[in-house]
Amino acid sequence: MKTYQLLDHTADLGIKVSGKTLSDLFSNAALALFEVMIDAAGIEATQYRDIEIEGADRADLLVNFLREMLYLFNGEGLVLTACRLAQIDERRLKAEIRYGRYDARKHRVKTEIKAVTYHQAAVVKTARGWQGRVIFDV
C-alpha cells in the first residue's frame, strides 16, 4: 500500500504522507522522498547510522528530518533503504537508518530535489493515524 501521494504545486513538488503512528509517518516520509528522487532498484542496505533531529514543533521536525535525508543523498551519496524511529516526541527524534551507496552508472535520478521547504508543512493527528504534508523545491 502506497503511504504517500504527490501533490501538484506551482514550480514545486509536494507530498502528503500518512502513517498509523507518528513514527510510521516520519519513516514513510523519508522513504517517499527517496522514491520520488531516485530509481534505486538494486540498492542494498550495506550500512546503518543513528541520527538525532530536533525541531520547534512536529512540522519543523519533519522538515528538518527530511532536510537531513536530502543532505545524506546530495552531500554523501547515500540512498535510504529503511528507516526505524527509536524515539519521537513533539520536538525530537532518534532514528536508525539503513542505506546503500548511490552509483550514477546504475541508478537514475527521477526528480532533482533542491530543498525541503516550510511552505504548507504540516503534521496532524487524524482518525486513521497521522498525516503530514511537505513541499519540495525542485
C-alpha positions in Angstrom: 0.0 0.0 0.0 1.4 3.4 -1.0 1.8 5.6 2.0 2.1 8.9 0.2 0.6 10.8 -2.7 2.1 13.5 -4.9 0.6 17.0 -4.7 0.5 19.4 -7.6 2.2 22.7 -6.7 3.3 25.5 -8.9 7.1 25.1 -9.7 7.5 22.7 -6.8 6.5 19.2 -5.8 4.6 18.2 -2.7 3.8 15.0 -0.9 1.0 14.1 1.5 2.2 11.2 3.6 0.4 9.1 6.2 1.2 6.6 8.9 -0.6 4.6 11.6 1.8 6.1 14.2 3.8 9.2 14.3 6.9 7.1 13.8 5.4 5.5 10.7 4.6 8.9 9.3 8.2 10.1 9.6 9.6 6.8 8.2 7.2 6.8 5.3 8.0 10.5 4.5 11.8 9.7 4.4 11.2 6.7 2.1 8.8 8.7 -0.1 11.5 11.4 -0.5 13.9 8.8 -1.9 11.3 7.1 -4.0 10.4 10.4 -5.7 14.1 11.3 -6.2 15.7 8.0 -7.3 15.1 4.9 -9.3 17.2 2.9 -6.9 16.4 -0.7 -7.9 19.1 -3.0 -6.7 20.5 -0.8 -3.9 21.3 -2.9 -0.9 21.4 -1.7 2.6 25.1 -2.1 3.4 25.4 0.3 6.3 23.4 1.9 9.0 23.6 5.1 11.1 21.8 6.5 14.1 20.6 10.1 13.8 19.0 12.6 16.1 17.0 15.6 14.8 15.3 18.5 16.7 12.6 20.9 15.7 10.4 23.6 17.2 7.3 21.5 16.7 6.2 18.4 14.7 6.1 20.2 11.3 9.5 21.7 11.9 10.8 18.3 13.0 9.5 16.7 9.8 11.1 19.4 7.6 14.4 19.1 9.5 14.3 15.3 9.3 13.7 15.4 5.5 16.4 18.0 5.1 18.9 15.7 6.8 17.8 12.8 4.4 18.3 15.1 1.4 21.7 16.1 2.7 22.7 12.4 3.0 21.9 11.9 -0.7 23.3 15.2 -2.0 26.3 15.5 0.4 27.3 11.9 1.0 25.8 9.9 -1.9 23.7 7.7 0.3 20.3 6.2 -0.6 17.9 5.4 2.2 16.6 1.8 2.1 15.0 1.6 5.6 14.2 3.9 8.5 13.2 2.9 12.0 12.4 5.5 14.6 13.5 4.5 18.1 12.1 7.6 19.7 9.9 10.6 18.7 8.1 13.3 20.5 6.9 16.9 19.8 10.4 18.3 19.2 13.0 15.5 18.9 13.5 12.1 17.1 16.1 9.4 17.2 16.2 7.1 14.2 18.2 4.2 12.8 18.6 4.5 9.0 19.9 1.9 6.6 21.3 2.9 3.3 23.4 2.0 0.3 25.6 4.0 -2.0 24.3 5.9 -5.0 26.0 4.9 -8.3 25.2 7.2 -11.2 26.0 4.3 -13.6 23.4 2.1 -12.1 20.7 4.4 -10.6 18.7 7.0 -12.3 17.7 10.3 -10.7 14.0 10.8 -11.4 13.4 14.2 -9.8 16.1 16.5 -8.6 15.0 18.0 -5.2 16.9 21.1 -4.2 15.3 21.7 -0.8 12.7 20.8 1.7 10.5 23.9 2.4 8.4 25.1 5.3 5.7 26.1 2.9 2.5 24.3 3.9 4.4 21.9 6.1 2.1 20.1 8.5 1.8 17.1 10.8 -1.7 16.3 12.1 -3.4 13.5 14.1 -6.3 12.0 12.2 -9.0 9.4 12.9 -6.8 6.9 11.0 -3.4 7.8 12.5 -1.1 10.6 11.3 -0.9 12.7 8.2 1.9 15.0 7.0 2.4 17.4 4.2 5.6 18.9 2.8 6.6 20.8 -0.3 10.0 20.3 -2.1 11.8 22.9 -4.2 12.6 21.2 -7.5 
